Amino acid sequence: MLYERDEKVLCFHGPLIYQAKILLAEDWKGDDNHNGAVGQHYLVHYQGWKKTWDEWVPETRLLKFNEENLARQKALVDAQKAEAKVAAQAAESSGANTGASGKRDQRKPAGSSSAGRGTKRSREATDQDDSDRRPDLKIVIPDALKVQLVDDWENVTRKEQLVPLPREPNVREILQQYAQEYRARHKNKKDVSSAVLDEVIAGLKLYFDKSLPQNLLYRLERRQYVEMRQRQGANTTDTSAANSGKPSTKSRNPTKSTNTTTAESSSAQSNPTSFEMEASEIYGAEHLLRLFVNLPSIVAHSNMDAESIALLREHITGFLAFLTQERQRLFVSTYETPSVAYLRQGGL
């Protein structure tokens, strides 16, 4: 057994890591538990929590109690705090009008304290009602993908490495591959709506494209994003010059002019340059997985109804299972080390 009885460990529970203690350690064969699970399992007690939270967990949810894994624990806490801050700012922005009304209430004279308390209770009740009405998308990240998230964070923030770009397959291709796999798996079911699936895939792609620059990049990666766009912009300048019959400023022979036919011009328009590529055509599974950590707070400030939330949750669960199954193929195995000049400049 990798962990011993009474050993102090770190244990994944939901999106976070908690300190825990091993109470029992057993090697399950499949017929000695109610769900048929096999392999090494441990009964853990979470430090500072009641015994009612004690549970059996597989070895994949446990980490050794050391400085490296404590840093991972802190990183996940910091990420959740940042997510909560973004959600709070979005809520504050969307509720600007009611916020102004609240400020007027706070300026009431001291003699109206009872009325003020009534207003506060009313405001709290309204806030509670608003919270109850918000779309609630609960996403369970599989244990293998949690480990992927932590390793991804460690590679970028601690080892100062970057995901090599552009990625292959990219986010758009991965979403399409899931859609193809889903249709093949449900080809005999009449209740599978292709239109709904297409809408979910399009929505996830849109969320990714809009979220990446501000919410899905670590600080070290921002310069990489800017430099990628700048290189693509240079490519666009060269391509535009060629298509217009004008020499490029970067051409080795500025006196040489290239004329294009109507067919060539049409082809260029139907095949946009890399600068016109969206984030989903440049980034891959590593950054797409980060989206699902932020997605509940994004959806919470949308106007999605309960039925739409249920459909989205169903496909996200299936998609995360697809990522888990295909993780060896979809996730990059080696991050690249940026130049000394890049590291000296730091993030933006």
TORKOL-4160 file (C-alpha; in steps of 0.2 Angstrom, whole numbers, padded with zeros to 4 digits, m for minus):
348
<pt num="1" X="0000" Y="0000" Z="0000"/>
<pt num="2" X="0007" Y="0017" Z="m0005"/>
<pt num="3" X="m0001" Y="0025" Z="0011"/>
<pt num="4" X="m0001" Y="0018" Z="0029"/>
<pt num="5" X="m0013" Y="0019" Z="0043"/>
<pt num="6" X="m0012" Y="0035" Z="0053"/>
<pt num="7" X="m0002" Y="0044" Z="0039"/>
<pt num="8" X="m0005" Y="0062" Z="0037"/>
<pt num="9" X="m0010" Y="0065" Z="0018"/>
<pt num="10" X="m0018" Y="0078" Z="0007"/>
<pt num="11" X="m0034" Y="0072" Z="m0002"/>
<pt num="12" X="m0045" Y="0079" Z="m0016"/>
<pt num="13" X="m0063" Y="0083" Z="m0012"/>
<pt num="14" X="m0072" Y="0092" Z="m0025"/>
<pt num="15" X="m0061" Y="0105" Z="m0033"/>
<pt num="16" X="m0050" Y="0108" Z="m0018"/>
<pt num="17" X="m0037" Y="0098" Z="m0008"/>
<pt num="18" X="m0039" Y="0095" Z="0011"/>
<pt num="19" X="m0028" Y="0089" Z="0024"/>
<pt num="20" X="m0033" Y="0072" Z="0030"/>
<pt num="21" X="m0028" Y="0056" Z="0040"/>
<pt num="22" X="m0028" Y="0038" Z="0034"/>
<pt num="23" X="m0039" Y="0028" Z="0046"/>
<pt num="24" X="m0039" Y="0011" Z="0036"/>
<pt num="25" X="m0031" Y="0005" Z="0020"/>
<pt num="26" X="m0038" Y="m0010" Z="0010"/>
<pt num="27" X="m0035" Y="m0017" Z="m0007"/>
<pt num="28" X="m0052" Y="m0020" Z="m0015"/>
<pt num="29" X="m0056" Y="m0035" Z="m0026"/>
<pt num="30" X="m0073" Y="m0029" Z="m0033"/>
<pt num="31" X="m0084" Y="m0040" Z="m0023"/>
<pt num="32" X="m0081" Y="m0033" Z="m0006"/>
<pt num="33" X="m0089" Y="m0016" Z="m0008"/>
<pt num="34" X="m0106" Y="m0010" Z="m0015"/>
<pt num="35" X="m0100" Y="m0002" Z="m0031"/>
<pt num="36" X="m0088" Y="m0015" Z="m0037"/>
<pt num="37" X="m0073" Y="m0003" Z="m0036"/>
<pt num="38" X="m0056" Y="m0012" Z="m0036"/>
<pt num="39" X="m0038" Y="m0007" Z="m0031"/>
<pt num="40" X="m0031" Y="0002" Z="m0016"/>
<pt num="41" X="m0044" Y="0012" Z="m0006"/>
<pt num="42" X="m0042" Y="0022" Z="0010"/>
<pt num="43" X="m0054" Y="0027" Z="0023"/>
<pt num="44" X="m0049" Y="0046" Z="0027"/>
<pt num="45" X="m0054" Y="0058" Z="0040"/>
<pt num="46" X="m0053" Y="0076" Z="0035"/>
<pt num="47" X="m0044" Y="0087" Z="0048"/>
<pt num="48" X="m0055" Y="0099" Z="0057"/>
<pt num="49" X="m0071" Y="0091" Z="0050"/>
<pt num="50" X="m0084" Y="0080" Z="0058"/>
<pt num="51" X="m0083" Y="0061" Z="0057"/>
<pt num="52" X="m0098" Y="0061" Z="0046"/>
<pt num="53" X="m0087" Y="0067" Z="0032"/>
<pt num="54" X="m0075" Y="0052" Z="0033"/>
<pt num="55" X="m0075" Y="0042" Z="0017"/>
<pt num="56" X="m0067" Y="0029" Z="0007"/>
<pt num="57" X="m0057" Y="0036" Z="m0007"/>
<pt num="58" X="m0046" Y="0028" Z="m0021"/>
<pt num="59" X="m0027" Y="0031" Z="m0021"/>
<pt num="60" X="m0029" Y="0043" Z="m0036"/>
<pt num="61" X="m0037" Y="0056" Z="m0024"/>
<pt num="62" X="m0022" Y="0056" Z="m0012"/>
<pt num="63" X="m0006" Y="0065" Z="m0012"/>
<pt num="64" X="0009" Y="0064" Z="0000"/>
<pt num="65" X="0010" Y="0077" Z="0013"/>
<pt num="66" X="0025" Y="0087" Z="0007"/>
<pt num="67" X="0029" Y="0105" Z="0003"/>
<pt num="68" X="0026" Y="0102" Z="m0016"/>
<pt num="69" X="0009" Y="0096" Z="m0014"/>
<pt num="70" X="0005" Y="0109" Z="m0001"/>
<pt num="71" X="0009" Y="0122" Z="m0014"/>
<pt num="72" X="m0003" Y="0113" Z="m0025"/>
<pt num="73" X="m0016" Y="0114" Z="m0012"/>
<pt num="74" X="m0013" Y="0133" Z="m0010"/>
<pt num="75" X="m0014" Y="0135" Z="m0029"/>
<pt num="76" X="m0031" Y="0128" Z="m0030"/>
<pt num="77" X="m0037" Y="0139" Z="m0016"/>
<pt num="78" X="m0030" Y="0154" Z="m0024"/>
<pt num="79" X="m0038" Y="0149" Z="m0041"/>
<pt num="80" X="m0055" Y="0147" Z="m0032"/>
<pt num="81" X="m0054" Y="0164" Z="m0023"/>
<pt num="82" X="m0050" Y="0172" Z="m0040"/>
<pt num="83" X="m0065" Y="0164" Z="m0048"/>
<pt num="84" X="m0076" Y="0170" Z="m0034"/>
<pt num="85" X="m0069" Y="0187" Z="m0036"/>
<pt num="86" X="m0073" Y="0187" Z="m0054"/>
<pt num="87" X="m0091" Y="0181" Z="m0051"/>
<pt num="88" X="m0093" Y="0194" Z="m0038"/>
<pt num="89" X="m0087" Y="0208" Z="m0049"/>
<pt num="90" X="m0099" Y="0202" Z="m0063"/>
<pt num="91" X="m0113" Y="0202" Z="m0050"/>
<pt num="92" X="m0109" Y="0219" Z="m0045"/>
<pt num="93" X="m0108" Y="0225" Z="m0062"/>
<pt num="94" X="m0125" Y="0217" Z="m0067"/>
<pt num="95" X="m0133" Y="0224" Z="m0051"/>
<pt num="96" X="m0127" Y="0242" Z="m0053"/>
<pt num="97" X="m0144" Y="0250" Z="m0052"/>
<pt num="98" X="m0149" Y="0241" Z="m0037"/>
<pt num="99" X="m0132" Y="0245" Z="m0029"/>
<pt num="100" X="m0136" Y="0263" Z="m0031"/>
<pt num="101" X="m0152" Y="0261" Z="m0023"/>
<pt num="102" X="m0143" Y="0252" Z="m0008"/>
<pt num="103" X="m0131" Y="0267" Z="m0006"/>
<pt num="104" X="m0146" Y="0279" Z="m0005"/>
<pt num="105" X="m0153" Y="0268" Z="0009"/>
<pt num="106" X="m0136" Y="0269" Z="0019"/>
<pt num="107" X="m0137" Y="0288" Z="0019"/>
<pt num="108" X="m0153" Y="0288" Z="0029"/>
<pt num="109" X="m0152" Y="0298" Z="0046"/>
<pt num="110" X="m0149" Y="0289" Z="0062"/>
<pt num="111" X="m0167" Y="0292" Z="0068"/>
<pt num="112" X="m0173" Y="0280" Z="0055"/>
<pt num="113" X="m0163" Y="0265" Z="0061"/>
<pt num="114" X="m0178" Y="0253" Z="0062"/>
<pt num="115" X="m0183" Y="0257" Z="0045"/>
<pt num="116" X="m0165" Y="0254" Z="0040"/>
<pt num="117" X="m0165" Y="0237" Z="0048"/>
<pt num="118" X="m0181" Y="0233" Z="0038"/>
<pt num="119" X="m0173" Y="0239" Z="0022"/>
<pt num="120" X="m0157" Y="0228" Z="0026"/>
<pt num="121" X="m0168" Y="0213" Z="0029"/>
<pt num="122" X="m0178" Y="0216" Z="0013"/>
<pt num="123" X="m0162" Y="0218" Z="0003"/>
<pt num="124" X="m0155" Y="0202" Z="0010"/>
<pt num="125" X="m0171" Y="0193" Z="0006"/>
<pt num="126" X="m0170" Y="0200" Z="m0012"/>
<pt num="127" X="m0152" Y="0195" Z="m0013"/>
<pt num="128" X="m0157" Y="0177" Z="m0008"/>
<pt num="129" X="m0171" Y="0177" Z="m0020"/>
<pt num="130" X="m0158" Y="0182" Z="m0034"/>
<pt num="131" X="m0146" Y="0169" Z="m0029"/>
<pt num="132" X="m0160" Y="0156" Z="m0029"/>
<pt num="133" X="m0165" Y="0161" Z="m0047"/>
<pt num="134" X="m0147" Y="0161" Z="m0054"/>
<pt num="135" X="m0143" Y="0146" Z="m0065"/>
<pt num="136" X="m0133" Y="0133" Z="m0055"/>
<pt num="137" X="m0122" Y="0123" Z="m0065"/>
<pt num="138" X="m0113" Y="0110" Z="m0054"/>
<pt num="139" X="m0098" Y="0102" Z="m0063"/>
<pt num="140" X="m0089" Y="0087" Z="m0056"/>
<pt num="141" X="m0071" Y="0086" Z="m0062"/>
<pt num="142" X="m0064" Y="0068" Z="m0064"/>
<pt num="143" X="m0049" Y="0065" Z="m0052"/>
<pt num="144" X="m0038" Y="0062" Z="m0067"/>
<pt num="145" X="m0042" Y="0079" Z="m0074"/>
<pt num="146" X="m0039" Y="0087" Z="m0057"/>
<pt num="147" X="m0022" Y="0080" Z="m0057"/>
<pt num="148" X="m0020" Y="0087" Z="m0075"/>
<pt num="149" X="m0025" Y="0104" Z="m0069"/>
<pt num="150" X="m0013" Y="0104" Z="m0054"/>
<pt num="151" X="0001" Y="0098" Z="m0065"/>
<pt num="152" X="m0003" Y="0112" Z="m0078"/>
<pt num="153" X="m0003" Y="0125" Z="m0065"/>
<pt num="154" X="0014" Y="0119" Z="m0058"/>
<pt num="155" X="0022" Y="0118" Z="m0076"/>
<pt num="156" X="0017" Y="0136" Z="m0079"/>
<pt num="157" X="0018" Y="0145" Z="m0063"/>
<pt num="158" X="0032" Y="0136" Z="m0054"/>
<pt num="159" X="0043" Y="0129" Z="m0068"/>
<pt num="160" X="0040" Y="0144" Z="m0079"/>
<pt num="161" X="0036" Y="0134" Z="m0094"/>
<pt num="162" X="0023" Y="0136" Z="m0108"/>
<pt num="163" X="0011" Y="0126" Z="m0118"/>
<pt num="164" X="0018" Y="0125" Z="m0136"/>
<pt num="165" X="0007" Y="0134" Z="m0148"/>
<pt num="166" X="m0002" Y="0132" Z="m0159"/>
<pt num="167" X="m0009" Y="0116" Z="m0152"/>
<pt num="168" X="m0014" Y="0100" Z="m0162"/>
<pt num="169" X="m0028" Y="0096" Z="m0160"/>
<pt num="170" X="m0035" Y="0113" Z="m0156"/>
<pt num="171" X="m0050" Y="0116" Z="m0145"/>
<pt num="172" X="m0062" Y="0117" Z="m0160"/>
<pt num="173" X="m0056" Y="0100" Z="m0167"/>
<pt num="174" X="m0058" Y="0092" Z="m0149"/>
<pt num="175" X="m0076" Y="0098" Z="m0148"/>
<pt num="176" X="m0079" Y="0092" Z="m0165"/>
<pt num="177" X="m0071" Y="0075" Z="m0161"/>
<pt num="178" X="m0082" Y="0074" Z="m0145"/>
<pt num="179" X="m0098" Y="0077" Z="m0156"/>
<pt num="180" X="m0093" Y="0064" Z="m0168"/>
<pt num="181" X="m0090" Y="0051" Z="m0154"/>
<pt num="182" X="m0106" Y="0056" Z="m0145"/>
<pt num="183" X="m0116" Y="0054" Z="m0162"/>
<pt num="184" X="m0108" Y="0037" Z="m0165"/>
<pt num="185" X="m0112" Y="0031" Z="m0147"/>
<pt num="186" X="m0130" Y="0036" Z="m0148"/>
<pt num="187" X="m0134" Y="0032" Z="m0166"/>
<pt num="188" X="m0148" Y="0020" Z="m0162"/>
<pt num="189" X="m0156" Y="0032" Z="m0150"/>
<pt num="190" X="m0171" Y="0042" Z="m0157"/>
<pt num="191" X="m0171" Y="0055" Z="m0144"/>
<pt num="192" X="m0154" Y="0062" Z="m0148"/>
<pt num="193" X="m0156" Y="0079" Z="m0155"/>
<pt num="194" X="m0142" Y="0084" Z="m0167"/>
<pt num="195" X="m0147" Y="0102" Z="m0166"/>
<pt num="196" X="m0145" Y="0103" Z="m0147"/>
<pt num="197" X="m0128" Y="0095" Z="m0148"/>
<pt num="198" X="m0122" Y="0107" Z="m0161"/>
<pt num="199" X="m0129" Y="0121" Z="m0150"/>
<pt num="200" X="m0119" Y="0115" Z="m0135"/>
<pt num="201" X="m0103" Y="0113" Z="m0145"/>
<pt num="202" X="m0105" Y="0131" Z="m0152"/>
<pt num="203" X="m0109" Y="0138" Z="m0135"/>
<pt num="204" X="m0093" Y="0130" Z="m0127"/>
<pt num="205" X="m0082" Y="0136" Z="m0142"/>
<pt num="206" X="m0090" Y="0154" Z="m0139"/>
<pt num="207" X="m0087" Y="0153" Z="m0120"/>
<pt num="208" X="m0069" Y="0148" Z="m0124"/>
<pt num="209" X="m0065" Y="0161" Z="m0137"/>
<pt num="210" X="m0072" Y="0175" Z="m0126"/>
<pt num="211" X="m0065" Y="0169" Z="m0109"/>
<pt num="212" X="m0047" Y="0165" Z="m0114"/>
<pt num="213" X="m0038" Y="0182" Z="m0115"/>
<pt num="214" X="m0044" Y="0188" Z="m0098"/>
<pt num="215" X="m0049" Y="0172" Z="m0088"/>
<pt num="216" X="m0039" Y="0157" Z="m0094"/>
<pt num="217" X="m0021" Y="0163" Z="m0095"/>
<pt num="218" X="m0009" Y="0163" Z="m0081"/>
<pt num="219" X="0002" Y="0179" Z="m0080"/>
<pt num="220" X="0017" Y="0171" Z="m0089"/>
<pt num="221" X="0006" Y="0166" Z="m0104"/>
<pt num="222" X="0000" Y="0183" Z="m0108"/>
<pt num="223" X="0015" Y="0188" Z="m0117"/>
<pt num="224" X="0015" Y="0172" Z="m0127"/>
<pt num="225" X="m0003" Y="0176" Z="m0132"/>
<pt num="226" X="0002" Y="0194" Z="m0138"/>
<pt num="227" X="0017" Y="0188" Z="m0147"/>
<pt num="228" X="0007" Y="0175" Z="m0156"/>
<pt num="229" X="m0006" Y="0188" Z="m0162"/>
<pt num="230" X="0009" Y="0199" Z="m0167"/>
<pt num="231" X="0016" Y="0186" Z="m0178"/>
<pt num="232" X="0000" Y="0182" Z="m0185"/>
<pt num="233" X="m0003" Y="0200" Z="m0189"/>
<pt num="234" X="0014" Y="0201" Z="m0198"/>
<pt num="235" X="0008" Y="0186" Z="m0208"/>
<pt num="236" X="m0008" Y="0194" Z="m0212"/>
<pt num="237" X="0001" Y="0210" Z="m0218"/>
<pt num="238" X="0012" Y="0199" Z="m0230"/>
<pt num="239" X="m0004" Y="0190" Z="m0236"/>
<pt num="240" X="m0014" Y="0205" Z="m0239"/>
<pt num="241" X="0000" Y="0213" Z="m0249"/>
<pt num="242" X="0001" Y="0198" Z="m0260"/>
<pt num="243" X="m0017" Y="0197" Z="m0263"/>
<pt num="244" X="m0019" Y="0216" Z="m0267"/>
<pt num="245" X="m0005" Y="0216" Z="m0279"/>
<pt num="246" X="0006" Y="0227" Z="m0268"/>
<pt num="247" X="0023" Y="0223" Z="m0262"/>
<pt num="248" X="0025" Y="0218" Z="m0243"/>
<pt num="249" X="0035" Y="0230" Z="m0233"/>
<pt num="250" X="0044" Y="0213" Z="m0227"/>
<pt num="251" X="0047" Y="0207" Z="m0245"/>
<pt num="252" X="0065" Y="0203" Z="m0249"/>
<pt num="253" X="0062" Y="0211" Z="m0266"/>
<pt num="254" X="0051" Y="0227" Z="m0264"/>
<pt num="255" X="0051" Y="0231" Z="m0282"/>
<pt num="256" X="0043" Y="0214" Z="m0287"/>
<pt num="257" X="0024" Y="0215" Z="m0288"/>
<pt num="258" X="0012" Y="0200" Z="m0287"/>
<pt num="259" X="m0004" Y="0200" Z="m0296"/>
<pt num="260" X="m0018" Y="0188" Z="m0290"/>
<pt num="261" X="m0033" Y="0182" Z="m0300"/>
<pt num="262" X="m0051" Y="0182" Z="m0295"/>
<pt num="263" X="m0050" Y="0164" Z="m0291"/>
<pt num="264" X="m0035" Y="0166" Z="m0280"/>
<pt num="265" X="m0043" Y="0181" Z="m0271"/>
<pt num="266" X="m0059" Y="0171" Z="m0268"/>
<pt num="267" X="m0048" Y="0157" Z="m0261"/>
<pt num="268" X="m0040" Y="0168" Z="m0249"/>
<pt num="269" X="m0056" Y="0175" Z="m0243"/>
<pt num="270" X="m0063" Y="0157" Z="m0240"/>
<pt num="271" X="m0047" Y="0152" Z="m0231"/>
<pt num="272" X="m0043" Y="0166" Z="m0218"/>
<pt num="273" X="m0026" Y="0169" Z="m0212"/>
<pt num="274" X="m0019" Y="0164" Z="m0195"/>
<pt num="275" X="m0022" Y="0181" Z="m0188"/>
<pt num="276" X="m0041" Y="0179" Z="m0191"/>
<pt num="277" X="m0040" Y="0162" Z="m0181"/>
<pt num="278" X="m0050" Y="0162" Z="m0165"/>
<pt num="279" X="m0042" Y="0156" Z="m0148"/>
<pt num="280" X="m0051" Y="0140" Z="m0151"/>
<pt num="281" X="m0040" Y="0137" Z="m0166"/>
<pt num="282" X="m0024" Y="0140" Z="m0157"/>
<pt num="283" X="m0025" Y="0133" Z="m0140"/>
<pt num="284" X="m0029" Y="0115" Z="m0135"/>
<pt num="285" X="m0035" Y="0104" Z="m0121"/>
<pt num="286" X="m0024" Y="0112" Z="m0108"/>
<pt num="287" X="m0033" Y="0128" Z="m0108"/>
<pt num="288" X="m0050" Y="0121" Z="m0113"/>
<pt num="289" X="m0050" Y="0111" Z="m0096"/>
<pt num="290" X="m0047" Y="0127" Z="m0087"/>
<pt num="291" X="m0063" Y="0134" Z="m0094"/>
<pt num="292" X="m0073" Y="0121" Z="m0085"/>
<pt num="293" X="m0067" Y="0127" Z="m0068"/>
<pt num="294" X="m0074" Y="0145" Z="m0073"/>
<pt num="295" X="m0089" Y="0139" Z="m0082"/>
<pt num="296" X="m0101" Y="0138" Z="m0067"/>
<pt num="297" X="m0098" Y="0156" Z="m0062"/>
<pt num="298" X="m0100" Y="0161" Z="m0080"/>
<pt num="299" X="m0117" Y="0152" Z="m0082"/>
<pt num="300" X="m0123" Y="0159" Z="m0065"/>
<pt num="301" X="m0124" Y="0176" Z="m0073"/>
<pt num="302" X="m0133" Y="0170" Z="m0089"/>
<pt num="303" X="m0152" Y="0169" Z="m0092"/>
<pt num="304" X="m0151" Y="0150" Z="m0095"/>
<pt num="305" X="m0167" Y="0140" Z="m0089"/>
<pt num="306" X="m0167" Y="0124" Z="m0079"/>
<pt num="307" X="m0169" Y="0113" Z="m0095"/>
<pt num="308" X="m0155" Y="0121" Z="m0104"/>
<pt num="309" X="m0144" Y="0119" Z="m0088"/>
<pt num="310" X="m0148" Y="0101" Z="m0087"/>
<pt num="311" X="m0144" Y="0098" Z="m0105"/>
<pt num="312" X="m0127" Y="0107" Z="m0104"/>
<pt num="313" X="m0123" Y="0098" Z="m0088"/>
<pt num="314" X="m0126" Y="0081" Z="m0097"/>
<pt num="315" X="m0115" Y="0086" Z="m0111"/>
<pt num="316" X="m0101" Y="0093" Z="m0100"/>
<pt num="317" X="m0101" Y="0077" Z="m0090"/>
<pt num="318" X="m0099" Y="0067" Z="m0106"/>
<pt num="319" X="m0086" Y="0078" Z="m0113"/>
<pt num="320" X="m0075" Y="0077" Z="m0097"/>
<pt num="321" X="m0077" Y="0058" Z="m0098"/>
<pt num="322" X="m0071" Y="0060" Z="m0116"/>
<pt num="323" X="m0056" Y="0071" Z="m0111"/>
<pt num="324" X="m0051" Y="0058" Z="m0097"/>
<pt num="325" X="m0052" Y="0043" Z="m0109"/>
<pt num="326" X="m0042" Y="0053" Z="m0122"/>
<pt num="327" X="m0030" Y="0062" Z="m0111"/>
<pt num="328" X="m0014" Y="0054" Z="m0117"/>
<pt num="329" X="m0018" Y="0060" Z="m0135"/>
<pt num="330" X="m0026" Y="0077" Z="m0131"/>
<pt num="331" X="m0015" Y="0084" Z="m0118"/>
<pt num="332" X="0003" Y="0090" Z="m0122"/>
<pt num="333" X="0016" Y="0079" Z="m0114"/>
<pt num="334" X="0030" Y="0091" Z="m0114"/>
<pt num="335" X="0029" Y="0110" Z="m0110"/>
<pt num="336" X="0042" Y="0122" Z="m0118"/>
<pt num="337" X="0054" Y="0133" Z="m0109"/>
<pt num="338" X="0054" Y="0151" Z="m0115"/>
<pt num="339" X="0069" Y="0161" Z="m0118"/>
<pt num="340" X="0079" Y="0171" Z="m0105"/>
<pt num="341" X="0073" Y="0187" Z="m0113"/>
<pt num="342" X="0055" Y="0181" Z="m0112"/>
<pt num="343" X="0057" Y="0177" Z="m0093"/>
<pt num="344" X="0065" Y="0193" Z="m0090"/>
<pt num="345" X="0051" Y="0203" Z="m0097"/>
<pt num="346" X="0038" Y="0193" Z="m0088"/>
<pt num="347" X="0020" Y="0193" Z="m0090"/>
<pt num="348" X="0009" Y="0208" Z="m0095"/>
